[in-house]
């Protein structure tokens, strides 16, 4: 596996899109075939019929994301689905409803890690019907201890928004993840970010409600995130939709 500082055959692309709340208005433009492979693996699309889910899930993904963060749940499901491997580690289970949708139809071996036992239990219940699940309690602020286990994909949802400090400080989570990626493996997730050009009145009014999230306020979140990923991975895909910066990175 390449070391964290090795950057050969490096590929980056980005695209800014502002879709309607209910659908996907654009597809990724790849810089090269290998970049395309990063973002379109397992390209068969999941069904986008959104189930009722719990009230918190429905509020979060059928209202907050499309109307405040301006990125629909369908887009998040497709992004997760495209970058999933056969063995998957999910660090942070707050987006388990999306993960259940993204993994529907194909059994996988999945490991779940979260500091909250209730979230772990809920996520395991949502996924255990179709997947082989193992789970353990893990504090995000501590160094990961998965032994020698490696995974073909690692999902972190919006974990970057749950960590303290600047984005550079939060990005150290990737240093902990790297040893647990198998060759060809990918880390996939997204970052909630505010920019002057996308700072909607609705989002501004909602900031007090989401004070627990460390929303990144920067003029160019794609570039900031790309730089953090470039230092650690050979292949990086970044795409901004509304206030959400999607990313996938691997070797």
N, C-alpha and C positions, 0 to 999 in steps of 0.2 A: 504494500500500500504506500502511496506517496506520502512524504512527510507533510506537516502542516504548512511549510513554507514553499513547497515545490509548486511551480506554476507553469507547466509546459502545456502546449496545445490549449491555451486558455481561451474561452469563448464567453462573450457577454452580449446580451441583447436586452433591450427594454422597449416598452411600448406603453403609452398613456392612453387610457380609454375611459370614457364616462358613459356607461351603458344605462339603459332603462332599468328600473328596479327589478323587473320580472324576467330578465333574460340576459343572454350573452350577446354583445353587439360586435365583437371582434375576436379573431383568433390570433395566436402568436405568430409573429414573423421570425423565422429562425435565421441566425447568422450563418449557419452551416449545417450539414447533415448531423453532426454530432450534437449540436445544440438542439436540433429537432428531436433527436432521440431522448435527450434529457427531459423534455417537457411533454412528450407524446407517447412515452412508454405505456403499454397496456391501453392503447388508444380507443378500444371499444367503449362507447360512452355509457355510463350508468343511467338507469331510468331516472328522470327528473320529476317524478311525481312526488311531491313533498308530503309525507305523512303528517298526521296531526301532531304527534309528539306531546311532550309535557307542555304546560303553560309557559314555563321559563324558556324552553327551547323555541316555542312558536314566537314568543315575544322577541327573543334574541335574533333569530335567523329569518323570520318572516316580516319583521318590522325594523328592528334596530339596524341590521346590516344593510338591507336595501335602501332604507330611507334616511338614515343618519350617516352611515359609513359609505353609502352609495355603491355597494357591491353586493349582488344578490347571493343567496345561499347556493343557488345552482352553480355559480361560478366557482365558489369554494369547493363544492363537491367534485366538480370536474377537475379542478387543479389537484386535489388530493388523489383522485382516482388515477390520473395520468402518471403520477409519480410514485405509486405504491409498488413495493416489491412483494415477493412471496413470503418473506419473513419480515415482520414489521414491529418496530418499537414505537409506542406512542408515549411521549413524555408530556404529561399534562392531559387530563381527560375532560376538560371543559367543553371540547368540541366533539364529544363522542357521538352525538346525533348525526353530525356531518360524516364522521368516520363510518358509521353504520350504513349510511346511504352510499358512500363511495365504495364500500367493500361488498355490497350486496351481489350475490350471484357467484362468488368464487371464494372457496374456503382458503384461509391463510392461517399461519402460525403467528399469533400476536402476543406481544408483551406490553403490559400497561404499567406506567409509573406515574404516581401523583402523590402529593403530601396529604391529600384529603381522602380519608377512607370512604366517605359517603360517595364521592365522585367515582372512586375506583369501583365500588360496588355497582353503581348505576351503569358505568361504562361496560363492566363485565356482563351485566344482565343484557344490555343492548346487543352485545357482540357474540356471546357464547353460543347462541343457537346455531351459528354458521361457521364459527372459527374456533381453533384451539387457543385458549386464552390462559396466560399466566399473568399475575399482577403482584406488585409490591409497593409499599409506601416509600416515597422518595422526596426529600427536601431539595427543591431546585437550587437553593443557595449553597448546597454542599457538592463536593466533587462526586461524580457518578461512580458507582461500584457495581458494574455488571459482570465482574470477572472477565473471562476471555470471550464472552458472547459477542457475536457480530450479527448484523441485520442488513438485509438488502434495501430497507428504507427505514427512515426515522422521521416521524411526524412530531412537530412541536406546536401546531396550531398557532395561536397568537401569544405563545409563551414569552417572546421578547418584550411584550407589553406588561408582563407580570414581574419582570426583574427590575431591580433598582439600578440607578446610575445612568450614565450616558450610553449611547448605542455602542460605542467601543467597549465599554465595560460589560454591557449585556452580552455582547458577541462572544465573550469567553465561554459561553455555554457550548459554542461550536467546538472549542478545543476539547471539552469533555466528551463530545459526541463522536469526534473523528475516529478514535480507536475502535469504536463499535460499529463502524460501517464496513461491510464487506466490499471487495473489489467491485466497482460499478455501482456501489450503493449511493443513495441520495438522501439528503435532509430536505424536508418540505415543510413550509409553513407560510405565515403572513405576518405583516407588521401594520398596526394602525398608526397612521401618520397624518399630520395636518400641515398643509402648505398654504401660502397666501392665495394661490389660484384656486384651491379647492375648499377653502374654509367657509362652508355654507352657514347661513344663519341658523339652520336647524342644528347643525353640529355644535355651533358656538353655545346655543342655549342648553345643549345636552351635556356640556363638559362637567358641570357639577355632579350630574348623575353618574358619570363614568370617571370620577376622580381617582378611583382605585386602580385604573389603568394608566400606566406610564406612557401616555400618548406622545409620540415623537413629533416635536414641532421643528420643522426644518424646511428650507426652501427647496431642496432637491433630495427627498428621501431615497429615491432609487439609487442615486450615486453613492450616498452614504452607506447604504446597505450593501451595494455591490462591492465597494472597497473593502468592507469587513469580510465579505465572503471570498473575494479574490485572494486575500492573504492566506486562505486556508484550503481552497478547493481549486481543481483544474477546470471544472465546468460550472458555470453559473447562469441561471435564467432568472430574470427579474421583470415583473410586469406590474404597473400601477393601475388600479381601477378605483376611481373616486378617492377615498381616504385609506384604501387598503393596498399595501405593496406585497404582492405574492412573490415567493421565491422558491427555487429548487436549486440545490447545489450538490455536486458529487465529484467523483474521481474519473 
